[in-house]
Amino acid sequence: MSSLSEFAAYKRLPGVLAGAGGSRLDWQSGQGMLDLYGGHCVNSLGAGNESVAEALASQWKRLSFTTNLIQHAGRDDFLQAWAPLMPPGDWQVFASNSGAEANENLLKWALMATERKVVVCFEGAFHGRTAAASAVSDGKETFPATPFEVRRLPWGCTDGIDADVAAVILEPIQSMGGVVDPPGGFLAELRAQCTENGAWLLFDEIQTGVGRLGQVWASQVFGVVPDGFSTAKGVAGGVPMGLSFVESSQASRIPDGVTGATFGGNPLSLAGAKVVAAHLAQPEFLAHVRELSQIFRSLIGVGPVVGIRGRGLLLGLELHDSVSASHVSQALLEAGIMVGTCRDPQVLRVSPALNLASESVAQLGDALAGIGRME
């Protein structure tokens, strides 16, 4: 007799989720919950967004899937929607399925284009769980062996970038590492060092991109343009998608035939991404992200919160050292609010839908005030 059970990769929360809408989670128990985690930045427009639903249903009926060897109108629609949102420069994009895959492509391209063997990354980084992506990550998720030479630097350090380096990869704000902001001048100095030494500067914008920081891209927030960057998570409104962007002058150095993805850039994900782009093109949409970020900062001093890191709606709530993030996140769950944690035991992560209602911050504040500090 055969059996099948799920591989125990995740330590899941108690209870069973019955449904979700916007920034609300509904459990089978009947409990409703405010979602300030956003599916780990995936539900950029909230769960079950009607615009995304309509686009996906229409696309499915018109063209559900086709091989990448066939052109279709959805590709041009996608490019036209995202072109006005790009950082300065002439860009090319390749669509895949996830953030890790998007980072793998960037790293492969840089290594092949420069014909070098070293990649610089940073302590505290997380770039994915596949071989190359985990090689430049910092933590237990790393792959058993690295496919290239890795040079890991302390966060904020710009030493060690020389003529052997193919690429420098980093998150403009380290999310899993604790929502760690870049030191002043750090990104600009990396840009200068990479330019001087002929290395590619790569931004992992899987969590910082797609409007999460109050601009479409972190490069626009910090005024530093990389040679290539990735994004994923909420780029298609909840449909799996990874994107690797490369500046055209660098793209011309990438060998033919080294890039492909069966499901990458499928009609459904392109349709979802077009809807997200339409929201990001509205100035009031990104203005709401920035305004809401400031409202969240009013929580400093409320209950156990002693500070706030990050930008936009990628925020880290720094907690008083008398309590831990695991303790506070559990207390918030019991109060009907979901937030995230990270590798820093004193930091809660907040990454809600970008269209979160402002009154939700007051609900979080009331719950935090009830938790207080353990003096």
C-alpha positions in Angstrom: 0.0 0.0 0.0 1.4 3.4 -1.0 1.3 6.5 1.2 2.3 10.2 0.7 3.2 12.8 3.3 4.7 16.3 3.0 8.4 16.7 3.5 8.8 18.6 6.8 10.6 21.7 5.4 8.6 24.3 7.3 7.6 24.8 10.9 4.1 26.0 10.3 1.9 28.1 12.5 -1.0 26.4 14.2 -4.4 26.4 12.5 -5.5 26.1 8.9 -6.0 29.1 6.7 -9.4 29.1 4.9 -9.0 32.2 2.8 -7.6 35.7 2.5 -8.6 39.0 1.0 -6.6 42.2 0.9 -4.7 42.4 4.1 -7.0 40.0 6.0 -6.4 36.3 6.7 -9.4 34.1 7.6 -8.8 30.9 9.5 -11.0 27.8 9.6 -11.5 28.5 13.3 -13.4 31.6 12.3 -10.6 34.0 13.5 -9.8 36.9 11.3 -6.3 38.3 11.3 -4.5 41.5 10.0 -1.7 40.4 7.6 1.3 42.7 7.9 3.6 40.1 6.4 2.1 40.1 2.9 3.1 36.5 2.1 6.7 37.6 2.6 6.4 40.6 0.2 4.5 38.6 -2.4 1.0 40.0 -2.0 2.1 43.5 -3.2 -1.5 44.4 -4.0 -3.1 42.4 -1.3 -4.6 38.9 -1.4 -7.1 38.2 -4.1 -6.7 41.6 -5.8 -9.6 42.0 -8.3 -7.5 43.6 -11.0 -5.0 40.8 -11.0 -7.8 38.2 -10.9 -9.5 39.7 -14.0 -6.2 39.9 -15.9 -5.4 36.3 -15.1 -8.9 35.0 -16.0 -8.9 36.9 -19.3 -5.4 35.8 -20.2 -6.2 32.1 -19.4 -9.1 32.1 -21.8 -7.2 33.9 -24.5 -3.8 32.1 -24.2 -3.0 30.0 -21.1 0.5 28.9 -22.0 2.9 28.7 -25.0 6.5 27.8 -25.5 9.0 30.7 -25.3 9.9 29.9 -28.9 6.6 31.6 -29.9 6.0 35.3 -29.7 2.7 36.6 -28.3 1.2 40.0 -27.6 1.6 39.7 -23.8 5.4 40.0 -24.0 5.2 43.4 -25.7 2.5 44.5 -23.4 4.7 43.6 -20.4 7.7 45.5 -21.8 5.7 48.6 -22.6 4.2 48.6 -19.1 7.5 48.3 -17.3 9.7 50.4 -19.5 8.7 53.8 -18.0 9.4 52.5 -14.5 13.0 51.5 -15.1 16.1 53.2 -13.6 18.1 55.4 -16.0 19.8 53.4 -18.7 19.1 51.0 -21.6 17.9 47.7 -20.1 17.1 44.2 -21.1 15.1 41.7 -19.1 14.9 37.9 -18.8 11.9 36.3 -17.1 12.2 33.2 -14.9 10.2 31.7 -12.0 11.6 32.9 -8.7 14.1 35.2 -7.0 16.7 32.6 -6.6 16.6 31.8 -10.3 16.7 35.5 -11.2 19.9 35.8 -9.1 21.4 32.7 -10.6 21.1 34.2 -14.0 22.7 37.5 -13.0 25.7 35.6 -11.4 26.1 33.3 -14.5 26.0 36.3 -16.8 28.6 38.3 -14.8 31.0 35.3 -14.5 30.7 34.5 -18.2 30.9 38.1 -19.5 33.9 39.0 -17.4 35.6 35.6 -17.7 36.5 35.9 -14.0 36.0 33.5 -11.1 35.3 35.5 -7.9 32.0 36.9 -6.6 31.9 39.3 -3.7 29.0 39.2 -1.3 28.3 40.3 2.3 27.8 39.0 5.8 24.1 38.9 6.6 23.0 38.4 3.0 20.3 36.1 1.7 19.9 35.6 -2.1 18.1 32.2 -2.3 18.6 28.5 -1.8 19.8 27.2 -5.1 23.5 26.5 -5.6 24.9 29.9 -6.8 22.3 32.0 -4.9 23.1 30.2 -1.6 26.8 30.5 -2.2 26.5 34.2 -1.8 24.1 34.0 1.1 25.1 33.9 4.7 23.5 31.3 7.0 22.5 27.7 7.3 20.7 27.7 3.9 24.0 27.6 2.0 24.5 24.8 -0.5 27.0 22.1 0.4 29.5 23.3 -2.2 30.0 26.6 -4.0 30.2 26.7 -7.9 32.7 29.6 -7.9 35.1 31.4 -5.5 33.2 33.5 -2.9 34.7 36.5 -1.1 32.5 37.5 1.8 32.9 41.0 3.3 31.4 42.7 6.4 28.3 44.8 5.6 29.5 48.2 4.7 33.0 47.2 3.6 34.3 48.1 0.1 37.7 46.5 0.4 38.5 43.3 -1.6 37.1 44.4 -5.0 39.9 43.9 -7.4 40.6 42.7 -11.0 39.8 39.1 -10.1 36.2 40.0 -9.2 33.4 39.2 -11.7 30.6 40.7 -9.6 29.5 42.2 -6.3 26.0 41.2 -5.3 24.0 42.6 -2.4 20.5 43.6 -1.2 20.4 47.4 -1.0 18.7 46.8 2.4 19.3 43.4 4.0 15.9 41.9 4.8 16.5 38.5 6.3 19.6 39.9 8.0 17.4 42.2 10.1 16.2 45.0 7.7 19.7 46.4 7.8 20.1 49.8 6.0 23.3 50.5 3.9 25.8 52.8 5.6 26.0 56.3 4.1 28.0 56.3 0.9 28.3 52.5 0.8 26.4 51.9 -2.4 28.1 54.8 -4.2 31.5 53.5 -3.2 30.7 50.0 -4.4 29.6 51.5 -7.7 32.9 53.4 -8.0 35.0 50.3 -7.1 33.1 48.1 -9.6 33.5 50.6 -12.3 37.2 51.0 -11.6 37.9 47.3 -11.5 35.6 46.1 -14.3 33.3 44.1 -12.0 29.5 44.0 -12.3 27.5 45.6 -9.5 24.4 43.5 -8.9 21.4 44.5 -6.8 19.2 41.8 -5.4 15.9 43.7 -5.4 13.7 40.7 -4.7 12.4 42.4 -1.6 13.4 46.0 -2.0 12.0 46.4 -5.5 8.5 46.8 -7.0 7.6 49.9 -5.0 8.3 48.4 -1.6 10.7 51.3 -0.6 8.4 54.0 -1.8 10.0 54.2 -5.3 9.8 51.5 -7.9 13.5 50.4 -7.3 16.0 50.8 -4.5 18.5 52.2 -7.1 16.1 55.2 -7.4 15.9 55.6 -3.7 19.7 55.6 -3.1 20.7 57.2 -6.4 23.1 54.3 -7.4 22.5 52.3 -10.7 23.8 48.8 -10.9 24.9 46.8 -14.0 22.2 44.3 -13.3 19.4 43.6 -10.8 16.8 41.0 -9.9 13.3 41.1 -8.6 10.5 38.6 -7.8 8.2 38.3 -4.9 5.3 40.7 -5.6 6.2 41.6 -9.2 3.2 39.7 -10.6 0.8 40.3 -7.8 1.1 36.8 -6.3 1.8 34.8 -9.5 5.3 33.2 -9.4 7.8 35.3 -11.4 11.5 36.2 -11.3 13.1 38.9 -13.4 16.8 39.5 -14.2 17.6 43.0 -15.6 20.9 43.8 -17.3 22.2 47.0 -18.8 22.4 46.5 -22.6 26.1 47.2 -22.9 26.8 44.4 -20.5 24.2 42.1 -22.1 26.1 42.2 -25.3 28.9 40.3 -23.5 26.7 37.4 -22.4 27.3 34.2 -24.6 24.3 32.9 -26.6 22.5 29.8 -25.4 23.2 30.0 -21.7 19.8 31.2 -20.5 16.4 29.6 -20.6 13.3 28.8 -18.5 10.3 26.7 -19.5 7.8 28.6 -17.5 9.7 31.9 -17.4 7.7 34.7 -18.8 4.6 32.6 -19.2 1.4 34.5 -20.3 -0.2 34.4 -16.8 2.8 35.9 -15.0 3.2 38.6 -17.6 -0.4 39.5 -17.3 -0.1 39.8 -13.5 3.0 41.9 -13.8 1.3 44.3 -16.2 -1.3 45.0 -13.5 1.4 45.6 -10.9 3.2 48.0 -13.3 -0.1 49.9 -13.8 -0.4 50.5 -10.1 3.2 51.6 -9.7 2.8 54.1 -12.6 0.3 56.0 -10.5 2.1 58.6 -8.4 -0.5 58.4 -5.6 0.2 54.7 -5.2 3.8 55.2 -4.3 3.0 58.3 -2.3 0.7 56.1 -0.2 3.6 53.7 0.5 5.8 56.6 1.7 3.1 58.2 3.8 2.2 54.8 5.4 5.9 54.3 6.2 5.9 57.6 8.2 2.8 56.5 10.1 4.5 53.2 11.0 7.4 55.3 12.4 5.1 56.8 15.0 5.2 53.4 16.7 8.7 54.1 18.1 8.3 54.1 21.8 5.0 52.2 21.7 5.2 49.0 23.9 8.5 47.2 23.2 9.4 49.2 20.0 12.5 51.3 20.5 13.4 52.0 16.8 12.5 51.3 13.2 14.8 50.3 10.4 14.3 50.2 6.6 12.4 52.3 4.1 8.9 52.4 2.7 7.0 49.2 3.7 10.1 47.0 4.3 10.5 47.9 7.9 12.2 46.3 10.9 10.8 47.1 14.3 13.6 47.1 16.8 12.6 45.8 20.2 13.7 46.5 23.7 16.2 44.0 24.9 13.8 42.7 27.6 11.7 40.9 24.9 12.5 38.9 21.8 11.0 39.1 18.3 9.6 35.5 18.7 7.8 36.5 21.9 6.3 39.6 20.5 5.3 38.0 17.2 3.5 35.2 19.1 1.7 37.8 21.2 0.7 39.7 18.1 -0.7 36.5 16.6 -2.8 36.0 19.6 -4.0 39.5 19.2 -4.9 38.8 15.5 -1.9 40.4 13.7 0.7 38.6 11.6 4.2 40.0 11.3 7.5 38.5 10.3 10.7 37.7 12.1 14.3 37.5 10.8 17.8 36.4 11.8 18.0 39.3 14.3 16.2 38.1 17.4 15.3 41.7 18.4 13.7 42.7 15.1 10.2 42.2 13.8 9.7 42.5 10.0 6.8 44.4 8.6 6.2 43.9 4.8 2.4 44.4 4.2 0.5 44.9 0.9 1.5 48.2 -0.6 -2.1 49.4 -0.5 -2.6 48.6 3.2 -5.1 50.9 4.9 -3.5 53.4 7.1 -5.8 52.6 10.1 -4.2 49.2 10.2 -1.1 50.8 11.8 -3.3 52.0 14.7 -4.4 48.4 15.2 -0.8 47.3 15.4 0.0 50.1 17.8 -2.8 49.1 20.2 -1.6 45.5 20.2 2.0 46.6 20.8 1.0 48.8 23.7 -0.7 45.9 25.3 2.4 43.8 25.1 4.7 46.4 26.7 8.2 45.6 27.9 9.4 43.1 30.5 11.3 45.5 32.8 
